[in-house]
Amino acid sequence: MASETTQNTGLKHYSLSTAAFLVSLGLLLLTVVDIRRGFLFSNYFEVGAHSRLLNLDPGHLPLLLVGSLGAWLSYRAMKRLEGNFKQDGLGLKPMARVVVMFIGTFLIIDLFTYRGVPTSGILATGEMGLSPGTMDLGWAMPIYSFPS
């Protein structure tokens, strides 16, 4: 009976560590996309000569630190608990599948966020900027000129 209670407590701790890992990973991914696209903060330092390459804000540093530290600490806790589960013969394949599904979902959301921020800017201004091309002539095309 004591072994079953210990296993239940271990599973609860493992689930909490897994949730903390996923939240930390989500925070890291959101911060990295914001550094590239610039949509969370209002006062960015833009890096890039011809066009904006990175959007930096002092608020990124705490987000990166919290996300990295949270992911690292929760991963260490999960690794420690996994050793105990292997000794007891307890399998973690269902939990691994859930983690993989969440990470895949995070990456898909991250991709749509990365691509969606410039699209919302195009829709807000009503024009799509085009590259200068070979003759170095920059211009914008009105959205209404595109076929629906």
Secondary structure as the mmCIF struct_conf table of DSSP 4:
data_model
#
loop_
_struct_conf.conf_type_id
_struct_conf.id
_struct_conf.beg_label_comp_id
_struct_conf.beg_label_asym_id
_struct_conf.beg_label_seq_id
_struct_conf.end_label_comp_id
_struct_conf.end_label_asym_id
_struct_conf.end_label_seq_id
HELX_RH_AL_P HELX_RH_AL_P1 ALA A 2 ARG A 37
BEND BEND1 LEU A 40 LEU A 40
BEND BEND2 SER A 42 SER A 42
STRN STRN1 PHE A 45 VAL A 47
BEND BEND3 ALA A 49 SER A 51
STRN STRN2 LEU A 54 LEU A 56
TURN_TY1_P TURN_TY1_P1 PRO A 58 GLY A 59
HELX_RH_AL_P HELX_RH_AL_P2 HIS A 60 ASP A 88
TURN_TY1_P TURN_TY1_P2 GLY A 89 GLY A 89
HELX_RH_AL_P HELX_RH_AL_P3 LYS A 93 THR A 125
TURN_TY1_P TURN_TY1_P3 GLY A 126 GLY A 126
STRN STRN3 GLU A 127 LEU A 130
TURN_TY1_P TURN_TY1_P4 GLY A 133 ASP A 136
STRN STRN4 TRP A 139 PRO A 142
HELX_RH_3T_P HELX_RH_3T_P1 ILE A 143 SER A 145
BEND BEND4 PHE A 146 PHE A 146
#
